[in-house]
Amino acid sequence: MKKLLLTLLLIPLLSMCNNRSKADSAPEQIPISTNEVIKEIDHSKWDALLKKHVSVSGNVNYKGFLKDKRELESYLDVLEANTPSKSWSRNATLAYWINVYNAYTVKLIVDNYPVKSIKEISNPWGKKFFTLGGEKYSLEEVEHKILRKMGEPRIHFAINCASYSCPNLLNEAYTEAKLSKQLAQVAKDFINDKTKNTITTSSIEISEIFNWFGGDFKTKGSIIDFLNQYSTVKISSKAKTSFKDYNWNLNE
């Protein structure tokens, strides 16, 4: 009888121990949602094309791109099938949309080649001529409704409008891992390029980009404050400012 009573008292204690053991090991049993796995987009096809057809100084061989049009379109297919999701990092998303803008600008020129200027093409920035993730886009939508809203003014030195006065087209693809370094480099290169900006301590004659998108560069001070982050010449806060005429000739 004593043994029976002892057994009945031990059963709840054993049950509690078993439940505690299961609770302690529970986190190991939680499956990881496949939606949380981020697949990094491969920009290597674009990178190879840029290295092949764009010089270090930013001159673009559109005839070469025309010959490699199939390879270009293969990369555009990658962009179309891999649009950013909320799980992407900010740098991955920025790199994607910068590459979109540049690759589809090259496609626009190639599809209309030969042209002397992008402005010879009907409505080059407003026309919705490409599809990403089932949605139609124009170049101006990518620039103004996506890239500029991400609060990174240096995108203006990364996207290229196929014109001589534009910032040089970088001869490598933008990537998540390298983006911060790449944006710093293109900002420094553009601001100190004497064909794009003439800078002295007391006066500056700068690109119209700083006029058109002035507000983007004034979020943490004046345009001169922004320029001084990258300029090799220290500019006075009282420097006289003017803007250069924009050369829309093809950056060929």
Secondary structure as GFF3:
##gff-version 3
##sequence-region A 1 252
A	DSSP	alpha_helix	2	25	.	.	.	ID=ss1
A	DSSP	three_ten_helix	26	29	.	.	.	ID=ss2
A	DSSP	three_ten_helix	34	36	.	.	.	ID=ss3
A	DSSP	alpha_helix	44	53	.	.	.	ID=ss4
A	DSSP	alpha_helix	62	67	.	.	.	ID=ss5
A	DSSP	alpha_helix	69	81	.	.	.	ID=ss6
A	DSSP	alpha_helix	90	112	.	.	.	ID=ss7
A	DSSP	three_ten_helix	118	120	.	.	.	ID=ss8
A	DSSP	beta_strand	130	132	.	.	.	ID=ss9
A	DSSP	beta_strand	135	137	.	.	.	ID=ss10
A	DSSP	alpha_helix	139	140	.	.	.	ID=ss11
A	DSSP	pi_helix	141	147	.	.	.	ID=ss12
A	DSSP	three_ten_helix	148	150	.	.	.	ID=ss13
A	DSSP	three_ten_helix	153	157	.	.	.	ID=ss14
A	DSSP	alpha_helix	179	191	.	.	.	ID=ss15
A	DSSP	beta_strand	198	199	.	.	.	ID=ss16
A	DSSP	beta_strand	203	206	.	.	.	ID=ss17
A	DSSP	alpha_helix	209	212	.	.	.	ID=ss18
A	DSSP	three_ten_helix	214	217	.	.	.	ID=ss19
A	DSSP	alpha_helix	223	227	.	.	.	ID=ss20
A	DSSP	beta_strand	240	243	.	.	.	ID=ss21
###
